[in-house]
């Protein structure tokens, strides 16, 4: 049976990379939200939406076994503190970081090729 590499949406990807880059990788739902959405004003409707999106992505990563943390309940509903990559999550973050770096390196070549050969 063929095993495919996991696919991450942009928020899951950002969480994995942020947690890997952070020394010891400890975050909570709120810190992740503000790190990934630095331009959002705390208490605004956009902040609430950003929090929900970050929480959903975090839950997806927990469900897949890449992240673990302590579940809490507060004014915004369920959130997580002491989030940390699992050993499998660390391996995945390293692989994903390399994949992102390769993609970013190849993207200018792809764009250049597309500009030279536009679709007919």
N, C-alpha and C positions, 0 to 999 in steps of 0.2 A: 504494500500500500504506500502510495506517495504521500509524503508529509510536506505541506506547504508552510512557508514562513507566515507568522501572524501579520495581519494588516491592522494598522492603527489609523484612527482619524486624526485630524490636526491637533485636537486638544489632548488626546491620549499620547500622541507623539511628544508634544511639548512637556507633558507631565513626566514621562519617562526620562527625557533628556534633562529636564530641570532637576529631578531627583538624583540622577546619576552625577550631575555636575556639582551638586551640593555636598560639602564635606559631611560625611555620615548620612546624608540623604534624608534627614528628618524634616518633615513638613506637616502642616495641618491643612484642612480644606480651605481655610481663609487665606493663609499665606500663599498657597498655590494660586488661588483666585487672583490675588493682587499682583503676584509675580507675572502671571500670564496675561493680565488685563490692566497694565499699569496706568492707562489713561482713563480708567473708569472711576467716577466719583463714588466714594463709599456712601451707601444709603440711597443711591439713585435706582430707578427701575433697571438701568443697564447693569448695575452692580448685582442686583438680584438675579437677573438672567445669566450673568457671567458665573455667579456662584452655582446656580443650578446646573449649568453646562459643565463646569469643572467637577462638581460632585458626581454627576452622571458618568463622566469619563473615568473618575477615580473608582467608582463602583465597578465599571467594566474591567478595569485593570485588576481590582481585587478579585472579582469573579474569575478571571483568567489565571490567577495565581502569581501575578507579577508584583503586586504591592500588598502590604498588610498594614493595619493600623487599628487604633482603638476607636470604636464607634461611640459617638456621643449624640445627645439630642439637645438642641437649643432653640432659640427663637426662630431660626431659619430652617428648622427640621433637623434631620440627621446630618451630621458632619463627622469628619474623622480627624483625630489628632495622632501625633507620633507616627505619621505615615513613613514607611520605609520600604525600599525595594527588597523583595525576597531574593534568595540566591538565584532562582530562575529569572527573576526580574532584572537583576544585575547583568546576567549573561545576555538577556534580551536587549537591555539598554545599550550595552556595548555593541552588539550586532546592529541594532537600529541606528546608532550614532554613525557607524561605519557606512551603512547603507545611505543615510542622509548625506554624508560627506561625498560619497561617490556620485549620488544624484546631483548634488550642487556643482560638482566638478564637471559633469557631463552636460548639464543643462545649457550652458552657453553654446556648446557644439551642436546640440539639437536645434536650438533657436536659430543659429547661423545656417545650418543645413536647410531648415524650413524656409528661411528668408531667401535662400538661393534657389529653392525649388518649391514655389508656392503651389497649393493645390489648383488643379485645372477646373 
